[in-house]
């Protein structure tokens, strides 16, 4: 979920807070401290009672009911009209769409030894489209990026990934754009669709893989639909935001001139919001690429399958090489769509005398591209990428060498860090959550929600706690909560350190931000492999992977919040004799407190989205339950309940932190 950062008042220096507000904040801090102290006292008195512990192989009635539903669906798949005339038809349509795209650029169709369009044609199309919607710089980047896939020895895998991504984004946008427009025009529909979008974005992708394979079987259809579920919400939200951002006076002017609702939409609202809508398409593409590795678990073709196979054999080099290809593809598609959203505005501002030649040059480029497509369609040398992927071999070898060096020289340091965080933070906090009576933990969560976020957050938390108990995996949920909160603490430490550094220096921002972008795009499975080699299969490995995934978001939010502090305020503090440390701790961080709270919110959500991935590397708890349910039929019901528990934790923490952010920024 994306929430806009509230910028501080830029009218002048910071004014002292009202005594009532100071008293309220002090009182809130005292109440929170009192709740925590009372919890600790009752923990030592009631430790080990009513913890709702459930063994790994044990099932509740709810889990057995889920299993029965699963068995019933499998038994009636070929006779139930709902499957015969609805789900099966959807699966066939999507399978045919993905297969068509694969035959077009990656895999030979029947009767041909090579795809319809070979590598030379694909590179030509990528360059021409990038030039047409962007500029020549983006076109060069696209040509270089696509050529790099072949040099890595991953041309077909990259094209399979591109085919799946294009298919999923196409399907997602078919309904995401109309729904976003509707949500932008209708407050009622926006209120209805927002909780659904929250649910889609909060639910870990692993959770809905099992139900999707149950309905659509393992294969491209399930992988595409899973990607659509993950990729559609950003487009819907951003499109709705774009429509709502058009000034009301503009829409009223069109209406006063006699424009109908449709004419206002087509002639005013959509043209004025086009740039933002294209950015929504950009975010959908990025989300779809983030799914390629996870979708490989249900037999999705492409780079994700290479990464998963490397993870299973701890092959760091192969995983890094394939992960790098995913990053390059994400960068190319990101730059192309970003350039498309700004091209017209940049063209208006530019006084380049070559602009008048753009149309003739595009026409000539189209002819050259058509020739390249013909050559790649006709000749094998232009269809199969030349070379044996030696660049990829060198990349994999270098990654293996770095990992081996780190194991040999850093094992003492990494083991010390792992032991300190595990023994000092993780174990005590996990014991507090899992060994306390369930009702005591529930009361503490509700009380903290009321104090930090208000009564609405308290009611939401109470409902989530009750449903968590109903899932039958309360103890595992508390273990996951402990790991999540420890990881979030580490995320915020990194967020504050690097966010303040970036917020105070544009040079540092320009140097660090590309690394953060790469960390966000790089599939978690890729950097899990070296972490497994360094730390082993432990809870700490899962925490480190979650921190790497979530920290970039928190760092960017905090950096933007610090940068938004008025320069006049910083200058006033400097002239008053404040040191750099005092300016940071007494001026910039307090004025960026809404950004800090928002960073905490997003850090929590991103860490939770890594819970299931952590279950693959020793984290246990809910992540393991989901993975076990996905792979073992008798635990399907428990895995589904664990997935619902992850969603409930996400909703609960999201509502508390968002409400706290609103209070902080008020």
C-alpha positions as CSV (number, residue, x, y, z in Angstrom):
1,X,0.0,0.0,0.0
2,X,1.3,3.4,-1.0
3,X,0.6,6.4,1.2
4,X,1.7,9.9,0.3
5,X,4.2,11.5,2.6
6,X,2.8,14.5,4.4
7,X,5.3,17.4,3.9
8,X,5.9,19.7,6.8
9,X,4.7,23.2,6.8
10,X,7.1,25.3,4.7
11,X,5.9,28.6,5.9
12,X,8.8,29.3,8.3
13,X,10.8,28.1,11.3
14,X,9.4,25.4,13.6
15,X,7.1,26.8,16.2
16,X,6.9,25.3,19.6
17,X,4.2,22.6,20.1
18,X,1.2,23.6,22.0
19,X,1.4,22.5,25.7
20,X,-1.8,20.3,25.2
21,X,-0.2,18.4,22.3
22,X,3.1,17.9,24.3
23,X,1.1,16.7,27.3
24,X,-0.9,14.3,25.1
25,X,2.3,12.8,23.5
26,X,3.9,12.5,26.9
27,X,0.8,10.8,28.3
28,X,0.6,8.4,25.3
29,X,4.3,7.4,25.9
30,X,3.6,6.8,29.6
31,X,0.5,4.7,28.8
32,X,2.5,2.5,26.3
33,X,5.3,2.0,28.8
34,X,2.7,1.1,31.5
35,X,1.1,-1.5,29.1
36,X,4.5,-3.1,28.4
37,X,5.5,-3.2,32.0
38,X,2.2,-4.8,33.0
39,X,2.7,-7.4,30.2
40,X,6.1,-8.3,31.5
41,X,4.8,-8.8,35.0
42,X,1.9,-11.0,33.9
43,X,4.2,-12.9,31.6
44,X,6.4,-14.1,34.5
45,X,3.3,-15.0,36.5
46,X,1.4,-16.8,33.7
47,X,4.2,-18.1,31.5
48,X,3.4,-21.2,29.5
49,X,-0.4,-21.2,30.1
50,X,-3.0,-21.1,27.3
51,X,-0.5,-20.6,24.5
52,X,-2.6,-22.5,21.9
53,X,0.5,-24.4,20.7
54,X,-0.2,-26.8,17.8
55,X,2.2,-29.4,16.6
56,X,3.4,-29.5,13.0
57,X,1.3,-32.5,12.0
58,X,-1.8,-31.6,14.1
59,X,-4.9,-30.2,12.4
60,X,-8.0,-28.3,13.7
61,X,-11.5,-28.7,12.5
62,X,-11.1,-25.7,10.2
63,X,-8.0,-27.2,8.6
64,X,-9.8,-30.5,8.0
65,X,-12.7,-28.6,6.4
66,X,-10.3,-26.8,4.0
67,X,-8.8,-30.3,3.2
68,X,-12.3,-31.6,2.4
69,X,-13.0,-28.7,0.1
70,X,-9.7,-29.3,-1.7
71,X,-10.5,-33.0,-2.2
72,X,-14.0,-32.2,-3.4
73,X,-12.8,-29.7,-6.0
74,X,-10.2,-32.2,-7.3
75,X,-12.8,-35.0,-7.5
76,X,-15.4,-32.8,-9.4
77,X,-13.1,-30.9,-11.7
78,X,-14.1,-32.8,-14.9
79,X,-17.9,-33.0,-14.1
80,X,-18.8,-29.7,-12.4
81,X,-20.3,-27.3,-14.8
82,X,-18.6,-24.4,-13.1
83,X,-15.2,-25.9,-14.1
84,X,-16.3,-27.2,-17.5
85,X,-17.8,-24.0,-18.7
86,X,-16.0,-21.3,-16.7
87,X,-12.7,-22.0,-15.0
88,X,-11.5,-24.4,-17.7
89,X,-12.4,-21.9,-20.4
90,X,-10.4,-19.1,-18.6
91,X,-7.5,-21.4,-18.3
92,X,-7.5,-22.3,-22.0
93,X,-7.7,-18.6,-23.0
94,X,-4.8,-17.6,-20.8
95,X,-2.8,-20.6,-21.8
96,X,-3.3,-19.8,-25.5
97,X,-2.3,-16.2,-24.9
98,X,0.9,-17.1,-23.2
99,X,1.6,-19.9,-25.7
100,X,1.1,-17.4,-28.6
101,X,3.6,-14.9,-27.0
102,X,6.1,-17.7,-26.5
103,X,5.8,-19.0,-30.1
104,X,6.2,-15.4,-31.2
105,X,9.6,-14.6,-29.5
106,X,10.9,-17.5,-27.5
107,X,9.9,-21.1,-28.4
108,X,9.5,-22.7,-31.8
109,X,5.9,-23.2,-32.9
110,X,4.7,-26.4,-34.7
111,X,6.5,-26.8,-38.1
112,X,9.4,-24.3,-37.3
113,X,12.8,-24.9,-35.8
114,X,12.9,-21.3,-34.4
115,X,10.4,-18.8,-33.0
116,X,8.3,-16.6,-35.4
117,X,10.5,-13.6,-34.6
118,X,14.1,-14.4,-33.7
119,X,16.6,-12.5,-31.6
120,X,17.5,-9.9,-34.3
121,X,13.9,-9.0,-34.8
122,X,13.2,-8.8,-31.1
123,X,16.2,-6.5,-30.5
124,X,15.0,-4.3,-33.4
125,X,11.5,-4.1,-32.1
126,X,12.7,-3.3,-28.6
127,X,14.9,-0.5,-29.9
128,X,12.3,1.0,-32.2
129,X,9.4,0.9,-29.7
130,X,11.7,2.5,-27.0
131,X,12.7,5.2,-29.5
132,X,9.1,5.8,-30.6
133,X,7.6,6.2,-27.1
134,X,10.8,7.6,-25.5
135,X,14.0,8.9,-26.9
136,X,17.2,7.6,-28.5
137,X,19.0,7.2,-25.2
138,X,16.3,4.8,-24.0
139,X,16.4,3.0,-27.3
140,X,20.2,2.4,-26.9
141,X,19.5,1.1,-23.4
142,X,16.9,-1.3,-24.6
143,X,19.1,-2.6,-27.4
144,X,22.0,-3.1,-25.0
145,X,19.8,-4.7,-22.4
146,X,18.2,-7.2,-24.8
147,X,21.6,-8.0,-26.3
148,X,23.0,-8.6,-22.8
149,X,20.4,-11.4,-22.3
150,X,21.9,-13.3,-25.2
151,X,25.5,-12.7,-24.1
152,X,24.5,-14.2,-20.7
153,X,23.4,-17.4,-22.4
154,X,19.8,-16.7,-21.2
155,X,18.1,-15.5,-24.4
156,X,15.2,-18.1,-24.4
157,X,14.7,-17.9,-20.6
158,X,14.6,-14.1,-20.8
159,X,12.1,-14.2,-23.7
160,X,9.9,-16.7,-21.8
161,X,9.9,-14.3,-18.9
162,X,9.1,-11.4,-21.2
163,X,6.2,-13.3,-22.8
164,X,4.7,-14.2,-19.3
165,X,5.1,-10.6,-18.1
166,X,3.5,-9.1,-21.3
167,X,0.6,-11.6,-21.1
168,X,0.0,-10.9,-17.4
169,X,0.3,-7.1,-17.7
170,X,-2.1,-7.1,-20.7
171,X,-4.7,-9.1,-18.8
172,X,-4.2,-6.9,-15.7
173,X,-4.6,-3.7,-17.6
174,X,-7.8,-4.9,-19.4
175,X,-9.7,-4.5,-16.1
176,X,-7.3,-2.4,-14.0
177,X,-7.6,0.7,-16.1
178,X,-11.4,0.7,-16.3
179,X,-11.7,-0.1,-12.6
180,X,-9.2,2.7,-11.8
181,X,-11.2,5.2,-13.8
182,X,-14.4,4.1,-12.1
183,X,-12.8,4.4,-8.7
184,X,-11.6,7.9,-9.7
185,X,-15.1,9.0,-10.7
186,X,-17.1,7.4,-7.9
187,X,-16.4,7.8,-4.2
188,X,-18.7,5.0,-3.4
189,X,-16.9,2.5,-5.6
190,X,-13.5,3.8,-4.4
191,X,-14.6,3.0,-0.8
192,X,-15.7,-0.5,-1.9
193,X,-12.6,-1.4,-4.0
194,X,-9.9,0.0,-1.6
195,X,-10.2,-2.8,1.1
196,X,-10.1,-5.4,-1.7
197,X,-6.9,-3.8,-3.1
198,X,-5.4,-3.8,0.4
199,X,-6.2,-7.5,0.7
200,X,-4.6,-8.3,-2.7
201,X,-1.4,-6.4,-1.8
202,X,-1.2,-7.6,1.8
203,X,-1.7,-11.3,1.0
204,X,1.6,-13.0,0.4
205,X,1.8,-14.4,-3.1
206,X,2.5,-17.9,-1.9
207,X,-0.9,-17.9,-0.2
208,X,-3.0,-17.8,-3.3
209,X,-0.7,-20.1,-5.4
210,X,-2.3,-23.2,-3.8
211,X,-5.9,-22.2,-4.5
212,X,-5.0,-21.1,-8.0
213,X,-3.4,-24.4,-8.8
214,X,-6.4,-26.1,-7.4
215,X,-8.7,-24.3,-9.8
216,X,-6.5,-23.7,-12.8
217,X,-3.9,-26.5,-12.4
218,X,-0.1,-26.0,-12.5
219,X,1.2,-24.2,-15.5
220,X,1.2,-20.8,-17.3
221,X,-2.5,-20.0,-16.6
222,X,-2.0,-20.2,-12.8
223,X,1.3,-18.3,-13.0
224,X,-0.3,-15.6,-15.2
225,X,-3.3,-15.2,-12.9
226,X,-1.1,-15.0,-9.8
227,X,0.9,-12.3,-11.5
228,X,-2.3,-10.5,-12.5
229,X,-3.5,-10.5,-8.9
230,X,-0.1,-9.0,-7.8
231,X,0.2,-6.5,-10.7
232,X,-3.3,-5.1,-11.0
233,X,-3.7,-3.1,-7.7
234,X,-0.9,-0.5,-8.4
235,X,-2.5,0.3,-11.8
236,X,-6.0,0.6,-10.2
237,X,-4.8,2.8,-7.4
238,X,-2.6,5.1,-9.6
239,X,-5.3,5.5,-12.3
240,X,-7.9,6.4,-9.7
241,X,-5.4,8.9,-8.2
242,X,-4.8,10.4,-11.6
243,X,-8.5,10.9,-12.3
244,X,-9.0,12.5,-8.9
245,X,-6.0,14.8,-9.3
246,X,-7.5,16.6,-12.3
247,X,-8.7,20.1,-10.9
248,X,-12.4,20.2,-10.3
249,X,-12.6,23.6,-12.0
250,X,-11.5,22.0,-15.2
251,X,-14.1,19.3,-15.1
252,X,-16.8,21.9,-14.2
253,X,-15.7,24.1,-17.1
254,X,-16.2,21.2,-19.5
255,X,-19.6,20.4,-18.0
256,X,-20.7,24.0,-18.2
257,X,-19.8,24.0,-21.9
258,X,-22.3,21.1,-22.5
259,X,-19.9,18.2,-22.4
260,X,-21.5,14.9,-21.5
261,X,-19.9,12.6,-18.8
262,X,-18.3,10.5,-21.5
263,X,-17.0,13.5,-23.4
264,X,-15.5,15.0,-20.2
265,X,-13.8,11.7,-19.5
266,X,-12.4,11.3,-23.1
267,X,-11.5,14.9,-23.8
268,X,-10.5,16.2,-20.4
269,X,-9.9,13.7,-17.6
270,X,-8.0,11.0,-19.5
271,X,-5.8,13.4,-21.5
272,X,-4.9,15.4,-18.4
273,X,-4.1,12.3,-16.3
274,X,-2.3,10.3,-19.1
275,X,1.1,10.8,-17.6
276,X,0.1,9.4,-14.2
277,X,-1.8,6.5,-15.8
278,X,1.3,5.5,-17.7
279,X,3.2,5.5,-14.4
280,X,0.6,3.0,-13.2
281,X,1.4,0.8,-16.1
282,X,5.0,1.1,-15.1
283,X,4.3,-0.1,-11.6
284,X,2.3,-3.0,-12.9
285,X,5.2,-4.1,-15.1
286,X,7.6,-3.9,-12.1
287,X,5.2,-5.9,-9.9
288,X,4.8,-8.5,-12.6
289,X,8.6,-8.9,-12.9
290,X,8.8,-9.3,-9.2
291,X,6.5,-12.3,-9.5
292,X,8.5,-14.3,-12.0
293,X,10.6,-16.2,-9.5
294,X,7.7,-17.1,-7.3
295,X,5.5,-18.1,-10.3
296,X,8.3,-20.6,-11.2
297,X,7.1,-22.7,-8.3
298,X,4.0,-23.5,-10.3
299,X,5.9,-24.3,-13.5
300,X,6.0,-20.8,-14.9
301,X,8.7,-20.7,-17.7
302,X,11.6,-18.3,-17.8
303,X,14.3,-16.9,-15.6
304,X,12.5,-17.7,-12.4
305,X,12.8,-21.4,-13.0
306,X,16.6,-21.0,-13.4
307,X,16.8,-19.1,-10.1
308,X,14.7,-21.7,-8.2
309,X,16.7,-24.6,-9.5
310,X,19.9,-22.8,-8.5
311,X,18.5,-22.2,-5.0
312,X,17.8,-25.9,-4.6
313,X,21.4,-26.8,-5.4
314,X,22.9,-23.6,-3.7
315,X,24.4,-22.6,-7.0
316,X,25.2,-18.9,-6.2
317,X,26.7,-18.1,-9.6
318,X,23.8,-19.4,-11.7
319,X,21.2,-17.7,-9.5
320,X,23.1,-14.4,-9.6
321,X,23.4,-14.5,-13.4
322,X,19.7,-15.2,-13.9
323,X,18.8,-12.6,-11.2
324,X,20.9,-10.0,-13.0
325,X,19.0,-10.7,-16.2
326,X,15.7,-10.0,-14.3
327,X,17.2,-6.7,-13.0
328,X,18.3,-5.6,-16.4
329,X,14.9,-6.4,-17.9
330,X,13.2,-4.4,-15.1
331,X,15.5,-1.5,-15.6
332,X,14.8,-1.4,-19.4
333,X,11.1,-1.7,-19.1
334,X,11.1,0.9,-16.3
335,X,13.0,3.4,-18.3
336,X,10.9,2.8,-21.4
337,X,7.6,3.4,-19.6
338,X,8.9,6.3,-17.6
339,X,10.2,7.9,-20.8
340,X,6.8,7.3,-22.4
341,X,5.1,9.2,-19.6
342,X,7.3,12.3,-20.0
343,X,8.1,12.4,-23.7
344,X,5.4,14.9,-24.8
345,X,6.2,17.3,-21.9
346,X,9.9,17.0,-22.7
347,X,9.3,17.6,-26.4
348,X,7.4,20.8,-25.6
349,X,10.1,22.1,-23.5
350,X,12.9,21.1,-25.8
351,X,14.2,23.4,-28.6
352,X,16.1,20.6,-30.4
353,X,16.1,21.5,-34.0
354,X,16.1,17.8,-34.9
355,X,12.6,17.3,-33.6
356,X,11.1,18.2,-37.0
357,X,12.9,15.2,-38.4
358,X,11.4,12.9,-35.8
359,X,8.5,11.6,-38.0
360,X,10.6,10.9,-41.1
361,X,13.3,9.2,-39.0
362,X,10.6,7.1,-37.2
363,X,9.3,6.0,-40.6
364,X,12.8,5.0,-41.7
365,X,13.3,3.2,-38.4
366,X,10.1,1.3,-39.0
367,X,11.4,0.1,-42.4
368,X,14.7,-1.1,-40.8
369,X,12.8,-2.9,-38.0
370,X,10.6,-4.7,-40.6
371,X,13.7,-5.9,-42.4
372,X,15.2,-7.2,-39.2
373,X,12.0,-9.0,-38.4
374,X,12.0,-10.6,-41.9
375,X,15.6,-11.7,-41.5
376,X,15.0,-13.2,-38.0
377,X,11.9,-14.9,-39.3
378,X,13.6,-16.4,-42.4
379,X,17.2,-17.2,-41.4
380,X,18.4,-19.3,-38.5
381,X,21.5,-17.1,-37.9
382,X,19.2,-14.2,-37.2
383,X,16.8,-16.3,-35.1
384,X,19.2,-18.1,-32.7
385,X,21.4,-15.8,-30.7
386,X,25.0,-16.4,-31.6
387,X,27.7,-17.4,-29.1
388,X,27.7,-19.7,-26.1
389,X,27.0,-17.3,-23.3
390,X,30.6,-16.8,-22.1
391,X,29.7,-13.5,-20.4
392,X,27.2,-15.3,-18.2
393,X,29.8,-18.0,-17.3
394,X,32.2,-15.2,-16.2
395,X,29.5,-13.5,-14.2
396,X,28.5,-16.8,-12.5
397,X,32.2,-17.6,-11.8
398,X,32.8,-14.2,-10.3
399,X,29.7,-14.5,-8.0
400,X,30.9,-18.0,-6.9
401,X,34.4,-16.6,-6.1
402,X,33.0,-13.7,-4.0
403,X,30.8,-16.1,-2.1
404,X,33.6,-18.5,-1.4
405,X,35.8,-15.6,-0.2
406,X,33.1,-14.3,2.1
407,X,32.6,-17.8,3.6
408,X,36.3,-18.2,4.2
409,X,37.0,-14.7,5.6
410,X,33.8,-13.4,7.0
411,X,32.3,-16.5,8.7
412,X,33.5,-15.3,12.2
413,X,31.9,-11.9,11.8
414,X,28.6,-13.2,10.3
415,X,28.2,-15.9,12.9
416,X,28.8,-13.3,15.7
417,X,26.2,-11.0,14.2
418,X,23.7,-13.8,13.9
419,X,24.2,-15.0,17.4
420,X,24.0,-11.5,18.9
421,X,20.7,-10.6,17.2
422,X,19.2,-14.1,17.7
423,X,20.1,-14.3,21.4
424,X,19.6,-10.6,22.4
425,X,16.6,-9.7,20.3
426,X,14.8,-12.6,18.7
427,X,14.8,-15.3,21.3
428,X,13.6,-13.1,24.3
429,X,10.9,-11.4,22.2
430,X,9.7,-14.7,20.7
431,X,9.5,-16.2,24.1
432,X,7.4,-13.2,25.3
433,X,4.9,-13.6,22.5
434,X,4.7,-17.4,22.3
435,X,4.8,-18.2,26.0
436,X,2.3,-15.6,27.1
437,X,-1.4,-16.6,27.3
438,X,-3.1,-15.9,24.0
439,X,-5.7,-13.6,25.6
440,X,-2.9,-11.6,27.3
441,X,-1.1,-11.0,24.0
442,X,-4.5,-10.1,22.4
443,X,-5.3,-7.6,25.1
444,X,-1.9,-6.0,24.8
445,X,-2.2,-5.7,21.0
446,X,-5.7,-4.1,21.3
447,X,-4.5,-1.7,24.0
448,X,-1.5,-0.6,22.0
449,X,-3.7,-0.2,18.9
450,X,-6.1,2.1,20.8
451,X,-3.3,4.2,22.3
452,X,-1.3,4.5,19.1
453,X,-4.0,4.6,16.5
454,X,-7.3,5.3,18.1
455,X,-10.5,3.3,18.6
456,X,-11.0,2.3,15.0
457,X,-7.5,0.7,15.0
458,X,-8.4,-1.0,18.3
459,X,-11.5,-2.5,16.9
460,X,-9.7,-3.7,13.8
461,X,-7.0,-5.3,15.9
462,X,-9.6,-7.0,18.2
463,X,-11.3,-8.5,15.1
464,X,-7.9,-9.7,13.7
465,X,-6.9,-11.2,17.0
466,X,-10.2,-13.1,17.2
467,X,-9.8,-14.4,13.7
468,X,-6.1,-15.4,14.3
469,X,-7.3,-17.6,17.2
470,X,-9.9,-19.1,14.9
471,X,-7.3,-20.1,12.3
472,X,-5.7,-22.5,14.8
473,X,-2.2,-21.3,14.2
474,X,-1.9,-18.7,17.0
475,X,1.5,-19.9,18.3
476,X,3.0,-19.9,14.8
477,X,1.6,-16.5,14.2
478,X,3.3,-15.1,17.3
479,X,6.6,-16.7,16.2
480,X,6.2,-14.9,12.9
481,X,5.3,-11.7,14.6
482,X,8.5,-11.8,16.6
483,X,10.7,-12.3,13.6
484,X,8.7,-9.6,11.7
485,X,9.1,-7.0,14.4
486,X,12.8,-7.7,14.9
487,X,13.3,-7.4,11.1
488,X,11.3,-4.1,11.1
489,X,13.5,-2.7,13.9
490,X,16.6,-3.5,11.8
491,X,14.9,-2.0,8.7
492,X,14.2,1.2,10.6
493,X,17.8,1.4,11.9
494,X,19.1,1.2,8.4
495,X,16.3,3.5,7.2
496,X,17.2,6.3,9.6
497,X,21.0,6.0,9.1
498,X,21.0,5.9,5.3
499,X,17.8,8.0,4.9
500,X,19.2,10.9,6.9
501,X,22.5,10.6,4.9
502,X,20.7,10.7,1.6
503,X,18.2,13.4,2.7
504,X,21.1,15.7,3.6
505,X,23.3,15.1,0.5
506,X,22.1,14.9,-3.1
507,X,25.4,13.4,-4.1
508,X,24.9,10.5,-1.7
509,X,21.3,10.1,-2.9
510,X,22.5,9.8,-6.5
511,X,25.1,7.2,-5.5
512,X,23.0,5.1,-3.2
513,X,19.6,5.2,-5.0
514,X,20.5,2.9,-7.9
515,X,21.6,0.3,-5.4
516,X,18.3,0.6,-3.6
517,X,16.4,0.2,-6.9
518,X,18.4,-2.9,-7.7
519,X,17.7,-4.4,-4.3
520,X,14.0,-3.8,-4.8
521,X,13.9,-5.5,-8.2
522,X,16.3,-8.4,-7.5
523,X,14.2,-11.5,-6.7
524,X,14.5,-12.5,-3.0
525,X,15.5,-16.0,-4.1
526,X,18.7,-14.6,-5.7
527,X,20.2,-13.1,-2.6
528,X,18.8,-15.9,-0.4
529,X,21.5,-18.2,-1.9
530,X,24.6,-16.3,-0.6
531,X,22.8,-15.7,2.7
532,X,22.3,-19.4,3.1
533,X,25.9,-19.9,2.4
534,X,26.9,-17.3,5.0
535,X,24.4,-17.9,7.8
536,X,22.9,-21.4,7.1
537,X,19.2,-22.3,7.2
538,X,18.2,-20.4,10.3
539,X,15.6,-17.8,11.3
540,X,18.3,-15.1,11.1
541,X,18.8,-15.9,7.3
542,X,15.1,-15.2,6.7
543,X,15.3,-12.0,8.8
544,X,18.3,-10.8,6.7
545,X,16.5,-11.5,3.5
546,X,13.5,-9.6,4.7
547,X,15.6,-6.6,5.7
548,X,17.3,-6.5,2.3
549,X,13.9,-6.5,0.7
550,X,12.2,-4.0,2.9
551,X,15.0,-1.5,3.8
552,X,15.2,0.3,0.4
553,X,11.5,1.4,0.7
554,X,12.1,2.7,4.3
555,X,15.3,4.4,3.3
556,X,13.7,6.2,0.4
557,X,10.7,7.4,2.4
558,X,12.9,8.7,5.2
559,X,15.2,10.4,2.8
560,X,12.3,12.2,1.1
561,X,10.9,13.2,4.5
562,X,14.3,14.6,5.7
563,X,14.8,16.5,2.4
564,X,11.3,18.0,2.7
565,X,12.3,19.8,5.9
566,X,12.4,23.6,5.0
567,X,16.0,24.8,4.4
568,X,15.1,28.0,6.3
569,X,14.5,25.9,9.4
570,X,17.8,24.1,9.1
571,X,19.6,27.4,8.4
572,X,18.0,28.9,11.5
573,X,19.2,26.0,13.7
574,X,22.7,26.2,12.2
575,X,22.9,30.0,12.9
576,X,21.8,29.3,16.5
577,X,24.9,27.2,17.0
578,X,23.4,23.7,16.7
579,X,25.8,20.9,15.8
580,X,25.1,18.5,12.9
581,X,23.9,15.8,15.4
582,X,21.6,18.3,17.1
583,X,20.2,19.5,13.7
584,X,19.4,15.8,12.8
585,X,18.0,14.7,16.2
586,X,16.2,18.0,17.2
587,X,15.1,19.4,13.9
588,X,15.1,17.1,10.9
589,X,13.9,13.8,12.4
590,X,11.2,15.4,14.5
591,X,9.9,17.3,11.5
592,X,10.0,14.2,9.4
593,X,8.1,12.1,12.0
594,X,5.2,11.4,9.6
595,X,7.7,10.0,7.1
596,X,9.3,7.8,9.9
597,X,5.9,6.4,10.8
598,X,5.1,5.7,7.2
599,X,8.4,4.1,6.7
600,X,7.6,1.8,9.7
601,X,4.3,0.9,8.1
602,X,5.8,0.1,4.7
603,X,8.7,-1.8,6.4
604,X,6.3,-4.0,8.3
605,X,4.2,-4.8,5.2
606,X,7.3,-5.6,3.1
607,X,8.8,-7.8,5.8
608,X,5.5,-9.7,6.1
609,X,5.5,-10.3,2.4
610,X,8.8,-12.2,2.8
611,X,7.4,-14.5,5.5
612,X,6.8,-17.4,3.2
613,X,10.1,-17.0,1.4
614,X,11.7,-17.2,4.9
615,X,9.8,-20.4,5.5
616,X,12.0,-22.0,2.8
617,X,15.2,-21.2,4.6
618,X,14.6,-22.2,8.2
619,X,12.3,-19.5,9.5
620,X,9.5,-22.0,10.4
621,X,6.2,-20.7,11.8
622,X,3.6,-19.5,9.3
623,X,6.0,-19.4,6.4
624,X,6.8,-23.1,6.8
625,X,3.1,-23.9,7.3
626,X,2.3,-22.3,3.9
627,X,5.1,-24.1,2.1
628,X,4.2,-27.4,3.7
629,X,0.6,-27.0,2.8
630,X,1.6,-26.2,-0.8
631,X,3.7,-29.3,-1.1
632,X,1.8,-31.8,1.2
633,X,-1.8,-32.5,0.5
634,X,-2.7,-33.5,4.0
635,X,-1.4,-30.1,5.3
636,X,-3.2,-28.1,2.6
637,X,-5.9,-26.8,5.0
638,X,-3.3,-25.8,7.6
639,X,-1.2,-24.0,5.0
640,X,-4.3,-22.1,3.8
641,X,-5.1,-21.1,7.4
642,X,-1.5,-19.9,7.9
643,X,-1.8,-17.8,4.8
644,X,-4.9,-16.2,6.1
645,X,-3.1,-15.6,9.4
646,X,-0.3,-13.7,7.5
647,X,-3.0,-11.5,5.9
648,X,-4.6,-10.8,9.3
649,X,-1.2,-9.8,10.7
650,X,-0.6,-7.5,7.8
651,X,-4.0,-5.9,8.0
652,X,-3.6,-5.4,11.8
653,X,-0.2,-3.9,11.6
654,X,-1.1,-1.8,8.6
655,X,-4.1,-0.2,10.3
656,X,-2.2,0.5,13.5
657,X,0.8,2.1,11.8
658,X,-1.3,4.1,9.3
659,X,-3.5,5.4,12.1
660,X,-0.4,6.3,14.1
661,X,1.0,8.1,11.0
662,X,-2.1,10.2,10.7
663,X,-2.0,11.1,14.3
664,X,1.7,11.9,14.1
665,X,1.3,14.1,11.1
666,X,-1.8,15.9,12.5
